[in-house]
Amino acid sequence: MIRLIAATGLFIASAVPASAFSLSFSWGNIPRCTSGNPNTVPNPRFVISDLPAGTETVELRLVDLDVPSYNHGGATLRMTQSGTVQSGLFTYRSPCPPSGVHTYEWRATARAGNRTLGTASAQRRYPE
């Protein structure tokens, strides 16, 4: 239920909105790829900060912002506190633009069961 207080122009929602947290990564030591045929590689090292209270899992997905329909994969990891996700916990299809440089974004979603608690993203160009 959403209530509107017209006199002040203030909107109040009864549901608690998802909160943001922070995510950073570096590509690490992946093979250079510019053929458009991605390699299967180990995940990069991630640093996650300020996870929302109650987080049980974090879903990580790689999206090519220049070709968002391509599924690079990712994983859902059990995580109840902020910290480092070491490289090699899962595999995904590496960045591999067929020509030029593309911008890639790792997207993270913090969840408790099926409830989304927060989101974060981090972008990098490849090849750099």
N, C-alpha and C positions, 0 to 999 in steps of 0.2 A: 504494500500500500504506500503510495506517495502522497504526502500532504503538501499543499501549496499555501504559503502565507503571502497573500497578494499585496498587503500593505507595504511590506518591506522588500518584496521581490526575491525572497529567500526560498529556496527549494529544500525540503528535508525529506530524505528517503529513509524508510524504516530498515532496509537491508544494509548491512555493513559492506561497503565497497571493498574490492580486492586492493591490497596495498602493493606498492612497488618495493623491490629490493634491488640489490646490485649484482651484476654479473660481469666478469672479465675473463678473457682467454687469450692465448697466443696459439698460432697454428702448430708450433712444435716442429718436430723433425719429420714432416710428411714428404713423400716424393713429389717433386715438381710435376704438375699436370696441367697441360693446356690443350689437350686433344679433344675435349668434350666427352671423354670416356673415363669417369672417375674411378679411382682405386678404392678398395676397402682398406681403411686405415684405423688405427686406434684413436680414440677420442683425445682431444687436446686436454691440457690441464686447465681447469676452471677455478676461479676464485669467486665464491658467493658470500655476500655480506648482507646482514640485516634481514634474514629470512623472517617471515611473519610467525608469530607465536602459534604453536600447534601444528606446524608443518610436519608432515609425515614423509612425503615424497616430493621429488623435484623432477619434472619431465623436461628433458633437453632435446631440442630439435634444431637442425640446421636448415636454413632457407636461403636460396640464391635469390636475392631481390631482383635480379635481372631476368630470371626464369623461375618464378615462384611455384610453378606447377611440378617441377622436378623434385622427387622425394629423396633427399640426402640421408634421411634416417635420423636416429638419435636413440634415446633410452629414457626409461623412468628409473630413478635411483631412490633408494630409501635414504632419507636425510632428515634429521630432526634438529640440526643446528647449522649455523653458518660455518663456512670453512672452505677447504680446498678439495676439489675432486681431482684425484690423480689421473694422469694419462693411462690409457690401457684398460679401463674398466668396461668399455664397450667398443664396438666398431661402428663406423658409419661410412658413407660414400663421400670421399674427399671433394674439396672444391676443385673444379676442372673446367674452366670456361673454354669453349671451342675457339674463341678468338677474342683478343683484348683482355681487359680486366673487368671482373664482376665484383659486386658488393655482396658479401654473405653476412647473414645474421644468425647467431645462436639465440634461440628463444627459450626461456626458462619459465616454467609454471609451477608454483608451489601449491601443494594440495594437502588436504586432510580428508582422506576417503575420496569421495567424488566432488568435494567442495573446493573451488579455487580460492586460495588465500592471497595470492599475489603473482605478479609477473615481472620479468626483467628481460632485457635483451642487450646484446653487444654485437657491434658490426666491425668487420674488417674487409679490406679489399684483397683480392687474390687474382693473379700473383701480386705481391707487394713490391 
